């Protein structure tokens, strides 16, 4: 019994029954939580990203490993009054996403493929497109030009601009194109 006005202070040493009950449950709970966290971090959060373009034995869809050499510039008329000035041209299909706004390589390749199909798949050799600082095509070069494909390329390249600075893009039409499209796609028109 305690005297009036005095409170009873419990002893910091607990009973053996209480200590045994606390000792048995606390380490088991800690071990269970630790094992659960380890399992989550070791196995549950696994990610794999293949960001390298490693060689595979495929020869499909690969650019030729040939040196284009010196490709002569054509008198295409791109710098003449026949086309609007670069600032007056609308933006073409050469805009990429936010991180890479200039996609002139893809645009030149798509345009060359389209023009090859539209002109009957008869162009051989290399195309070299030089982009100016203003985002417009400044020069076209070809080692085996023909009038039809040059007219098709100039029609696209002289009408639009890109959000790009100067660059040089090469495209290989192939060798042995004889006017027969082999893509199972008939020429447009």
Buried (B, 14 or more C-beta within 10 A) or exposed (E): EEEEEEEEEEEEEEEEEEEEEEEEEEEEEEEEEEEEEEEEEEEEEEEEEEEEEEEEEEEEEEEEEEEBEEBEEBEBBBBEEEBBEBEEBEEBEBBBEEEEEBBBBEBBBBBBEBBBBBBBBBBBBBBBBBBBEBBBBBBBBBBBBBEBBBEBBBEBBBBBBBBBEEBEBBBBBEEEBEEEBEEEEEBEE
